[in-house]
Amino acid sequence: MIREFRLPDLGEGLTESEIVNWHIAVGDTVTLNQVIADVETAKAVVELPSPYEGIVSQLHEAAGSVVAVGAPIVSFDVGGAAGSSAESAAPDSLGEDEPQKRTPNLVGYGAVPEKAGRPARRRPASGNHPPAVPAPVGEQGVPPQEPRPSKERPRSTPPVRKLARDLGINLEQVEGTGPDGLIVRHDVTRAAEGMSSPAHLRPSPAVAPAEAGPGSNASRAGSRETRIPIAGMRKHTAAAMVASAFTAPHVTVFLTVDVTASVELLTRLRTQPAFEGLKLTPLTLAAKAVCLALARHPSLNSRWDESAREIVHYGYVNLGIAAATPRGLMVPNVKDAQALGLRDLAAALGSLAQTARAGKTTPADLAGGTFSISNVGVFGIDSGTPVLNPGEAGILALGAVREQPWAHEGALALRQVMTLSLSFDHRLVDGEQGARFLSDVGLVLSEPAMALALA
């Protein structure tokens, strides 16, 4: 028996994804949940598990192809067995008279189920419920959707349930925001962050390199142009940045500070056993300074909820840090950064960057950021006007640390100097608030001992 696996929605609302590479070939024997491909969403490159056990009979799309959600990507010969966990995890089975089609929207939920008599509903987790009474037909001839029993076990998919187990989240206490109340990955990560109700997803910015990469149209011999398809991270980044630029009124302020004391502190810390093996840079101290300043200026750690007509202030800091990767710039975030000491924060930043460079950043690592830092100084840039992550109130750019003449203790001396650039959403942050926040960050970087006064 041949079973098609259709591309699921790996990003909770995306319409397409790019197949980065296949881990299987025609004729290979595949086991259930074996990783069969790497697929790029708007957030990250994720591993795609197989919903079937069998032999690969056909690959419908080549590596580098951009595929619409719901399109077949691979077929399996599963013999006579059902062979799929996807069908048992499907939210609802098709009725006898429904057409044999379905747009998949979940991991492992891509195959059209076979029609074999009247399908059975799932058994509720507890309690006895009378049989469902057929609902009246609506004006358009389509029966209204049948409500789920109140005691039915939470609806989710195997990857989401695994994530919940890993994070210690009880799905009974999570409100689903997916179709018909389905619990999706973002609901679980929001619950883990201590939110009482899930919020909208915020795409994380990622910038693809200018060179042609896998799947690009190679320039023809003698051609003076190279055309690169707008797809994957670049396409979603463009949409997110345009939405941010034309939704949130950006304001950028700058501050140049003497960071000689911070540079000297980092030199001393590198000799301490407690910091052995950790990478200590001005970013490390800037991250700590940002966490301290956000506690004093909560408007910078907030978001504008247009649908609810509310301003949401976060009681935690999920600190996004730009990281260069082979597939472009990504902004994963350190969860609850405000609770970390300098050593643990340095370790978290190092782990975050290493994971990103290895291409193993997960959507959960990229979701839920509340404030971001972009370290443009590593590229020799002094300052800029960074664009906000959609849904965030502020982003700080760190310029290069340069030795230059500076007024110090009444005389001119060579000092280590850095320029800070802060962009903020003027709906949420007044000019005074933005200026005071940036001043506090600069104060800690110019004199690290001031961190004790701000804590």
PAKOL-731066 format. One record per residue (C-alpha): residue number from 1; residue in one letter; x, z, y. Coordinates in steps of 0.2 Angstrom, whole numbers, plus 5000, padded with zeros to 4 digits. Layout:
<sites>
[site NUM; A; [X; Z; Y]]
...
</sites>
This chain:
<sites>
[site 1; M; [5000; 5000; 5000]]
[site 2; I; [5007; 4995; 5017]]
[site 3; R; [5005; 5007; 5031]]
[site 4; E; [5009; 5003; 5050]]
[site 5; F; [5016; 5016; 5061]]
[site 6; R; [5011; 5013; 5079]]
[site 7; L; [5021; 5019; 5094]]
[site 8; P; [5014; 5036; 5099]]
[site 9; D; [5014; 5043; 5117]]
[site 10; L; [5030; 5054; 5117]]
[site 11; G; [5028; 5059; 5135]]
[site 12; E; [5010; 5065; 5136]]
[site 13; G; [5002; 5051; 5146]]
[site 14; L; [5015; 5037; 5146]]
[site 15; T; [5010; 5019; 5142]]
[site 16; E; [5026; 5013; 5135]]
[site 17; S; [5043; 5018; 5129]]
[site 18; E; [5060; 5009; 5124]]
[site 19; I; [5067; 5009; 5107]]
[site 20; V; [5085; 5014; 5110]]
[site 21; N; [5091; 5011; 5092]]
[site 22; W; [5084; 5012; 5074]]
[site 23; H; [5091; 5024; 5061]]
[site 24; I; [5083; 5013; 5047]]
[site 25; A; [5083; 4996; 5040]]
[site 26; V; [5071; 4985; 5030]]
[site 27; G; [5072; 4991; 5012]]
[site 28; D; [5077; 5009; 5016]]
[site 29; T; [5068; 5023; 5007]]
[site 30; V; [5061; 5035; 5020]]
[site 31; T; [5055; 5053; 5018]]
[site 32; L; [5042; 5062; 5028]]
[site 33; N; [5048; 5068; 5045]]
[site 34; Q; [5064; 5059; 5043]]
[site 35; V; [5071; 5053; 5060]]
[site 36; I; [5069; 5034; 5060]]
[site 37; A; [5073; 5029; 5078]]
[site 38; D; [5078; 5035; 5095]]
[site 39; V; [5065; 5032; 5109]]
[site 40; E; [5067; 5033; 5127]]
[site 41; T; [5053; 5041; 5137]]
[site 42; A; [5052; 5044; 5156]]
[site 43; K; [5060; 5061; 5153]]
[site 44; A; [5073; 5059; 5139]]
[site 45; V; [5079; 5050; 5123]]
[site 46; V; [5069; 5058; 5109]]
[site 47; E; [5070; 5057; 5090]]
[site 48; L; [5055; 5049; 5082]]
[site 49; P; [5050; 5056; 5065]]
[site 50; S; [5042; 5046; 5051]]
[site 51; P; [5024; 5050; 5047]]
[site 52; Y; [5026; 5042; 5030]]
[site 53; E; [5036; 5043; 5014]]
[site 54; G; [5040; 5026; 5007]]
[site 55; I; [5050; 5010; 5009]]
[site 56; V; [5053; 5001; 5025]]
[site 57; S; [5045; 4984; 5023]]
[site 58; Q; [5046; 4978; 5041]]
[site 59; L; [5053; 4983; 5058]]
[site 60; H; [5041; 4975; 5071]]
[site 61; E; [5052; 4978; 5086]]
[site 62; A; [5071; 4976; 5089]]
[site 63; A; [5082; 4990; 5097]]
[site 64; G; [5081; 4988; 5116]]
[site 65; S; [5063; 4983; 5116]]
[site 66; V; [5050; 4991; 5128]]
[site 67; V; [5035; 4994; 5117]]
[site 68; A; [5017; 4998; 5123]]
[site 69; V; [5010; 5014; 5116]]
[site 70; G; [4999; 5009; 5101]]
[site 71; A; [5009; 4994; 5096]]
[site 72; P; [5015; 4993; 5078]]
[site 73; I; [5034; 4997; 5077]]
[site 74; V; [5037; 4999; 5058]]
[site 75; S; [5028; 4996; 5042]]
[site 76; F; [5030; 5006; 5026]]
[site 77; D; [5026; 5003; 5008]]
[site 78; V; [5019; 5019; 5002]]
[site 79; G; [5014; 5014; 4985]]
[site 80; G; [4997; 5021; 4981]]
[site 81; A; [4999; 5037; 4990]]
[site 82; A; [4992; 5043; 5006]]
[site 83; G; [5009; 5048; 5011]]
[site 84; S; [5005; 5053; 5029]]
[site 85; S; [5004; 5070; 5037]]
[site 86; A; [4998; 5061; 5052]]
[site 87; E; [4980; 5058; 5045]]
[site 88; S; [4978; 5076; 5041]]
[site 89; A; [4983; 5081; 5059]]
[site 90; A; [4972; 5069; 5067]]
[site 91; P; [4961; 5077; 5080]]
[site 92; D; [4945; 5068; 5073]]
[site 93; S; [4942; 5056; 5059]]
[site 94; L; [4933; 5040; 5061]]
[site 95; G; [4915; 5039; 5057]]
[site 96; E; [4908; 5027; 5044]]
[site 97; D; [4901; 5015; 5058]]
[site 98; E; [4916; 5017; 5070]]
[site 99; P; [4927; 5002; 5072]]
[site 100; Q; [4944; 5003; 5063]]
[site 101; K; [4955; 5005; 5079]]
[site 102; R; [4963; 5019; 5088]]
[site 103; T; [4976; 5021; 5102]]
[site 104; P; [4989; 5033; 5095]]
[site 105; N; [4994; 5047; 5107]]
[site 106; L; [5003; 5060; 5097]]
[site 107; V; [5019; 5061; 5087]]
[site 108; G; [5015; 5055; 5070]]
[site 109; Y; [4998; 5050; 5074]]
[site 110; G; [5000; 5031; 5075]]
[site 111; A; [4992; 5024; 5059]]
[site 112; V; [4974; 5018; 5058]]
[site 113; P; [4965; 5028; 5045]]
[site 114; E; [4958; 5020; 5030]]
[site 115; K; [4939; 5020; 5028]]
[site 116; A; [4934; 5028; 5012]]
[site 117; G; [4917; 5036; 5013]]
[site 118; R; [4912; 5049; 5026]]
[site 119; P; [4927; 5059; 5031]]
[site 120; A; [4927; 5077; 5031]]
[site 121; R; [4929; 5088; 5046]]
[site 122; R; [4943; 5101; 5047]]
[site 123; R; [4938; 5119; 5041]]
[site 124; P; [4937; 5132; 5055]]
[site 125; A; [4950; 5145; 5054]]
[site 126; S; [4938; 5159; 5052]]
[site 127; G; [4919; 5162; 5051]]
[site 128; N; [4905; 5152; 5044]]
[site 129; H; [4897; 5138; 5054]]
[site 130; P; [4881; 5129; 5051]]
[site 131; P; [4882; 5110; 5048]]
[site 132; A; [4883; 5100; 5065]]
[site 133; V; [4867; 5093; 5071]]
[site 134; P; [4868; 5074; 5075]]
[site 135; A; [4868; 5072; 5094]]
[site 136; P; [4856; 5061; 5103]]
[site 137; V; [4861; 5044; 5107]]
[site 138; G; [4866; 5041; 5126]]
[site 139; E; [4860; 5028; 5138]]
[site 140; Q; [4874; 5016; 5133]]
[site 141; G; [4870; 5018; 5114]]
[site 142; V; [4885; 5029; 5111]]
[site 143; P; [4883; 5047; 5104]]
[site 144; P; [4889; 5060; 5116]]
[site 145; Q; [4905; 5069; 5110]]
[site 146; E; [4902; 5083; 5097]]
[site 147; P; [4908; 5099; 5104]]
[site 148; R; [4921; 5109; 5093]]
[site 149; P; [4916; 5125; 5085]]
[site 150; S; [4923; 5140; 5096]]
[site 151; K; [4932; 5147; 5082]]
[site 152; E; [4941; 5132; 5076]]
[site 153; R; [4959; 5134; 5075]]
[site 154; P; [4969; 5127; 5090]]
[site 155; R; [4972; 5108; 5089]]
[site 156; S; [4989; 5103; 5091]]
[site 157; T; [5002; 5092; 5081]]
[site 158; P; [5016; 5097; 5070]]
[site 159; P; [5030; 5095; 5083]]
[site 160; V; [5020; 5105; 5095]]
[site 161; R; [5017; 5119; 5082]]
[site 162; K; [5036; 5119; 5078]]
[site 163; L; [5040; 5121; 5097]]
[site 164; A; [5028; 5135; 5098]]
[site 165; R; [5035; 5144; 5083]]
[site 166; D; [5053; 5142; 5090]]
[site 167; L; [5047; 5149; 5107]]
[site 168; G; [5037; 5163; 5100]]
[site 169; I; [5021; 5157; 5107]]
[site 170; N; [5004; 5161; 5099]]
[site 171; L; [4994; 5145; 5100]]
[site 172; E; [4978; 5155; 5100]]
[site 173; Q; [4982; 5160; 5118]]
[site 174; V; [4986; 5143; 5124]]
[site 175; E; [4974; 5132; 5134]]
[site 176; G; [4976; 5114; 5129]]
[site 177; T; [4976; 5101; 5143]]
[site 178; G; [4977; 5086; 5131]]
[site 179; P; [4962; 5075; 5126]]
[site 180; D; [4947; 5086; 5120]]
[site 181; G; [4957; 5102; 5123]]
[site 182; L; [4972; 5096; 5112]]
[site 183; I; [4987; 5108; 5115]]
[site 184; V; [5002; 5097; 5120]]
[site 185; R; [5020; 5101; 5122]]
[site 186; H; [5019; 5104; 5141]]
[site 187; D; [5006; 5118; 5137]]
[site 188; V; [5018; 5127; 5126]]
[site 189; T; [5032; 5126; 5138]]
[site 190; R; [5021; 5132; 5152]]
[site 191; A; [5016; 5147; 5141]]
[site 192; A; [5034; 5151; 5137]]
[site 193; E; [5037; 5151; 5156]]
[site 194; G; [5024; 5165; 5158]]
[site 195; M; [5011; 5154; 5167]]
[site 196; S; [4993; 5159; 5165]]
[site 197; S; [4987; 5141; 5165]]
[site 198; P; [4996; 5125; 5163]]
[site 199; A; [5001; 5114; 5178]]
[site 200; H; [5003; 5096; 5180]]
[site 201; L; [5019; 5087; 5172]]
[site 202; R; [5033; 5083; 5185]]
[site 203; P; [5043; 5068; 5180]]
[site 204; S; [5062; 5072; 5182]]
[site 205; P; [5072; 5060; 5192]]
[site 206; A; [5085; 5050; 5182]]
[site 207; V; [5096; 5036; 5189]]
[site 208; A; [5102; 5022; 5177]]
[site 209; P; [5119; 5015; 5180]]
[site 210; A; [5120; 4998; 5189]]
[site 211; E; [5129; 4990; 5175]]
[site 212; A; [5119; 4980; 5162]]
[site 213; G; [5116; 4991; 5147]]
[site 214; P; [5108; 4989; 5130]]
[site 215; G; [5092; 4978; 5131]]
[site 216; S; [5098; 4970; 5147]]
[site 217; N; [5097; 4951; 5150]]
[site 218; A; [5115; 4946; 5149]]
[site 219; S; [5121; 4935; 5164]]
[site 220; R; [5123; 4917; 5159]]
[site 221; A; [5140; 4909; 5159]]
[site 222; G; [5144; 4904; 5177]]
[site 223; S; [5129; 4913; 5184]]
[site 224; R; [5131; 4923; 5200]]
[site 225; E; [5117; 4935; 5196]]
[site 226; T; [5113; 4947; 5183]]
[site 227; R; [5095; 4952; 5179]]
[site 228; I; [5092; 4969; 5172]]
[site 229; P; [5074; 4973; 5165]]
[site 230; I; [5065; 4987; 5175]]
[site 231; A; [5061; 4998; 5160]]
[site 232; G; [5064; 5016; 5153]]
[site 233; M; [5071; 5029; 5164]]
[site 234; R; [5074; 5017; 5179]]
[site 235; K; [5056; 5012; 5179]]
[site 236; H; [5049; 5029; 5178]]
[site 237; T; [5062; 5036; 5191]]
[site 238; A; [5056; 5023; 5203]]
[site 239; A; [5038; 5028; 5202]]
[site 240; A; [5042; 5046; 5203]]
[site 241; M; [5054; 5044; 5218]]
[site 242; V; [5041; 5033; 5227]]
[site 243; A; [5027; 5045; 5224]]
[site 244; S; [5038; 5059; 5230]]
[site 245; A; [5044; 5050; 5246]]
[site 246; F; [5027; 5045; 5251]]
[site 247; T; [5017; 5061; 5246]]
[site 248; A; [5029; 5075; 5252]]
[site 249; P; [5035; 5074; 5270]]
[site 250; H; [5053; 5076; 5268]]
[site 251; V; [5064; 5086; 5281]]
[site 252; T; [5083; 5087; 5278]]
[site 253; V; [5094; 5100; 5287]]
[site 254; F; [5113; 5102; 5285]]
[site 255; L; [5126; 5116; 5286]]
[site 256; T; [5145; 5115; 5285]]
[site 257; V; [5153; 5131; 5279]]
[site 258; D; [5170; 5138; 5276]]
[site 259; V; [5170; 5141; 5257]]
[site 260; T; [5188; 5147; 5255]]
[site 261; A; [5183; 5164; 5249]]
[site 262; S; [5172; 5156; 5236]]
[site 263; V; [5187; 5145; 5230]]
[site 264; E; [5198; 5160; 5229]]
[site 265; L; [5185; 5170; 5220]]
[site 266; L; [5183; 5157; 5207]]
[site 267; T; [5202; 5156; 5204]]
[site 268; R; [5202; 5175; 5201]]
[site 269; L; [5187; 5174; 5189]]
[site 270; R; [5196; 5161; 5178]]
[site 271; T; [5209; 5174; 5174]]
[site 272; Q; [5196; 5187; 5168]]
[site 273; P; [5193; 5189; 5149]]
[site 274; A; [5174; 5189; 5152]]
[site 275; F; [5174; 5171; 5159]]
[site 276; E; [5186; 5164; 5146]]
[site 277; G; [5181; 5147; 5140]]
[site 278; L; [5168; 5145; 5154]]
[site 279; K; [5169; 5131; 5167]]
[site 280; L; [5168; 5139; 5184]]
[site 281; T; [5166; 5128; 5199]]
[site 282; P; [5158; 5129; 5217]]
[site 283; L; [5141; 5124; 5208]]
[site 284; T; [5142; 5140; 5198]]
[site 285; L; [5142; 5151; 5214]]
[site 286; A; [5130; 5139; 5223]]
[site 287; A; [5117; 5141; 5209]]
[site 288; K; [5118; 5160; 5210]]
[site 289; A; [5117; 5159; 5229]]
[site 290; V; [5101; 5148; 5228]]
[site 291; C; [5093; 5161; 5216]]
[site 292; L; [5096; 5175; 5228]]
[site 293; A; [5090; 5165; 5243]]
[site 294; L; [5074; 5159; 5234]]
[site 295; A; [5069; 5177; 5231]]
[site 296; R; [5070; 5180; 5250]]
[site 297; H; [5062; 5164; 5254]]
[site 298; P; [5048; 5160; 5241]]
[site 299; S; [5041; 5145; 5250]]
[site 300; L; [5056; 5135; 5244]]
[site 301; N; [5051; 5140; 5226]]
[site 302; S; [5033; 5134; 5226]]
[site 303; R; [5022; 5118; 5224]]
[site 304; W; [5007; 5110; 5232]]
[site 305; D; [4992; 5109; 5221]]
[site 306; E; [4982; 5096; 5229]]
[site 307; S; [4968; 5096; 5216]]
[site 308; A; [4965; 5115; 5217]]
[site 309; R; [4969; 5115; 5236]]
[site 310; E; [4981; 5129; 5233]]
[site 311; I; [5000; 5133; 5236]]
[site 312; V; [5008; 5140; 5220]]
[site 313; H; [5022; 5152; 5222]]
[site 314; Y; [5033; 5154; 5207]]
[site 315; G; [5039; 5171; 5201]]
[site 316; Y; [5054; 5164; 5192]]
[site 317; V; [5067; 5151; 5195]]
[site 318; N; [5069; 5136; 5183]]
[site 319; L; [5084; 5129; 5192]]
[site 320; G; [5087; 5110; 5189]]
[site 321; I; [5105; 5104; 5189]]
[site 322; A; [5109; 5085; 5190]]
[site 323; A; [5120; 5080; 5176]]
[site 324; A; [5128; 5063; 5173]]
[site 325; T; [5124; 5055; 5156]]
[site 326; P; [5128; 5039; 5147]]
[site 327; R; [5110; 5033; 5151]]
[site 328; G; [5110; 5039; 5169]]
[site 329; L; [5107; 5055; 5179]]
[site 330; M; [5096; 5068; 5172]]
[site 331; V; [5090; 5084; 5179]]
[site 332; P; [5087; 5097; 5165]]
[site 333; N; [5084; 5115; 5171]]
[site 334; V; [5090; 5132; 5167]]
[site 335; K; [5075; 5143; 5163]]
[site 336; D; [5073; 5159; 5172]]
[site 337; A; [5089; 5157; 5181]]
[site 338; Q; [5085; 5171; 5193]]
[site 339; A; [5087; 5184; 5178]]
[site 340; L; [5105; 5178; 5174]]
[site 341; G; [5121; 5186; 5179]]
[site 342; L; [5136; 5175; 5185]]
[site 343; R; [5144; 5174; 5168]]
[site 344; D; [5127; 5170; 5159]]
[site 345; L; [5123; 5157; 5172]]
[site 346; A; [5140; 5149; 5171]]
[site 347; A; [5137; 5148; 5152]]
[site 348; A; [5120; 5141; 5154]]
[site 349; L; [5126; 5127; 5166]]
[site 350; G; [5139; 5122; 5154]]
[site 351; S; [5128; 5121; 5139]]
[site 352; L; [5115; 5111; 5149]]
[site 353; A; [5128; 5098; 5155]]
[site 354; Q; [5136; 5097; 5138]]
[site 355; T; [5119; 5094; 5130]]
[site 356; A; [5114; 5081; 5143]]
[site 357; R; [5131; 5071; 5141]]
[site 358; A; [5128; 5071; 5122]]
[site 359; G; [5111; 5063; 5125]]
[site 360; K; [5102; 5078; 5116]]
[site 361; T; [5092; 5084; 5131]]
[site 362; T; [5074; 5087; 5126]]
[site 363; P; [5058; 5085; 5136]]
[site 364; A; [5056; 5103; 5137]]
[site 365; D; [5073; 5105; 5145]]
[site 366; L; [5067; 5093; 5159]]
[site 367; A; [5050; 5100; 5162]]
[site 368; G; [5045; 5114; 5173]]
[site 369; G; [5058; 5114; 5186]]
[site 370; T; [5055; 5124; 5202]]
[site 371; F; [5070; 5120; 5213]]
[site 372; S; [5085; 5108; 5210]]
[site 373; I; [5103; 5106; 5215]]
[site 374; S; [5112; 5089; 5216]]
[site 375; N; [5131; 5091; 5216]]
[site 376; V; [5136; 5075; 5225]]
[site 377; G; [5153; 5082; 5229]]
[site 378; V; [5160; 5078; 5212]]
[site 379; F; [5159; 5059; 5218]]
[site 380; G; [5168; 5063; 5234]]
[site 381; I; [5152; 5063; 5245]]
[site 382; D; [5151; 5075; 5259]]
[site 383; S; [5132; 5075; 5263]]
[site 384; G; [5116; 5066; 5260]]
[site 385; T; [5097; 5067; 5261]]
[site 386; P; [5092; 5071; 5243]]
[site 387; V; [5074; 5066; 5237]]
[site 388; L; [5063; 5080; 5231]]
[site 389; N; [5058; 5080; 5212]]
[site 390; P; [5039; 5078; 5212]]
[site 391; G; [5031; 5094; 5212]]
[site 392; E; [5046; 5104; 5219]]
[site 393; A; [5047; 5111; 5237]]
[site 394; G; [5066; 5110; 5239]]
[site 395; I; [5082; 5102; 5233]]
[site 396; L; [5100; 5106; 5238]]
[site 397; A; [5115; 5094; 5239]]
[site 398; L; [5132; 5101; 5238]]
[site 399; G; [5146; 5091; 5246]]
[site 400; A; [5164; 5089; 5242]]
[site 401; V; [5175; 5104; 5245]]
[site 402; R; [5189; 5097; 5257]]
[site 403; E; [5204; 5106; 5266]]
[site 404; Q; [5202; 5103; 5284]]
[site 405; P; [5206; 5112; 5301]]
[site 406; W; [5194; 5126; 5304]]
[site 407; A; [5192; 5140; 5317]]
[site 408; H; [5197; 5156; 5307]]
[site 409; E; [5199; 5173; 5315]]
[site 410; G; [5202; 5166; 5332]]
[site 411; A; [5214; 5153; 5327]]
[site 412; L; [5215; 5136; 5320]]
[site 413; A; [5219; 5136; 5301]]
[site 414; L; [5217; 5124; 5286]]
[site 415; R; [5202; 5130; 5276]]
[site 416; Q; [5191; 5124; 5262]]
[site 417; V; [5175; 5117; 5269]]
[site 418; M; [5159; 5111; 5261]]
[site 419; T; [5143; 5103; 5268]]
[site 420; L; [5126; 5108; 5261]]
[site 421; S; [5111; 5097; 5263]]
[site 422; L; [5094; 5104; 5260]]
[site 423; S; [5078; 5093; 5259]]
[site 424; F; [5061; 5102; 5258]]
[site 425; D; [5043; 5098; 5258]]
[site 426; H; [5037; 5101; 5276]]
[site 427; R; [5019; 5105; 5269]]
[site 428; L; [5026; 5120; 5261]]
[site 429; V; [5041; 5125; 5271]]
[site 430; D; [5042; 5127; 5290]]
[site 431; G; [5058; 5122; 5299]]
[site 432; E; [5063; 5140; 5302]]
[site 433; Q; [5060; 5145; 5283]]
[site 434; G; [5071; 5130; 5278]]
[site 435; A; [5085; 5135; 5290]]
[site 436; R; [5085; 5153; 5285]]
[site 437; F; [5086; 5149; 5267]]
[site 438; L; [5101; 5137; 5270]]
[site 439; S; [5109; 5150; 5281]]
[site 440; D; [5108; 5163; 5267]]
[site 441; V; [5115; 5151; 5254]]
[site 442; G; [5129; 5147; 5266]]
[site 443; L; [5132; 5165; 5269]]
[site 444; V; [5135; 5169; 5251]]
[site 445; L; [5147; 5154; 5249]]
[site 446; S; [5157; 5159; 5264]]
[site 447; E; [5158; 5177; 5259]]
[site 448; P; [5153; 5180; 5241]]
[site 449; A; [5152; 5199; 5243]]
[site 450; M; [5137; 5196; 5254]]
[site 451; A; [5128; 5193; 5237]]
[site 452; L; [5127; 5212; 5235]]
[site 453; A; [5118; 5213; 5252]]
[site 454; L; [5105; 5199; 5247]]
[site 455; A; [5102; 5205; 5229]]
</sites>
